[in-house]
Amino acid sequence: MTVYETEARQDVSIMGSGTSNGGILGKLRVNGDGRIYGDADCLIFRCNGSAEVEGSLRSRETRVNGQLNVNDNLEAEQMKINGGLKVGGSAHIGHIHVNGDLSLGNTLSSVKLTVNGTLEARDEIGVENLTVRGKIKAGGALYGREINIKLHGGSSQVSRMTGESISVSISRLARVIGSLRFSSLKTGHIEGDDIFLENTIADTVRGRRVTIGRGCVIGLVEYSEELRTDRSAEILNAERI
């Protein structure tokens, strides 16, 4: 039996512009502009408009059409965001899909994360399965099992990347509108088993099977099985280890 089932919970709805206390809740709905004082622990969170939680938010199922700001930490099982999510602290999320912007003041951990827009974290990002179509910025490391980044709309930056399968490529939209040279990723170190890179600037790339595509500038490539390179890529040093 989960903690969600053992707690007595009441439903809260904010219509238009209003406020509410947090606490142990069942369904928390905001239709308009809502502010939640303190921490909120709810089964279901729904927002159509904008909402701000002045403490931490814990939810089993969350759906936002608009903007959600959580001043402290966030813990959620399932999230769907159409608009924006800003978390002042850290976030631990099972599965999350964002069409818009996701911003973290600290760390982010997730099982599966898909972002069509911008993903930004001040510290590290740990995701088992990550897909970003747009931009990504992380002050700390990015690590996961499968990392798939499709660049579009400006510069992305990550301190280091580690994963089993890592792909950094130009999105289809960037190719269509001709913004390839304006979409790039800069990082210090990339390490994985299977690595495919386009428009990537990195000090070191280390992997088993490595493909360095067009638009890349790499200081050192270390590979154990296979290295493929595009003729336009710049590689200062390549070593088989």
Summary of the structure (lengths in Angstrom):
residues: 241
radius of gyration: 20.3
end to end distance: 50.9
largest distance: 64.4
contacts: 886
relative contact order: 0.07
helix: 5%
strand: 79%
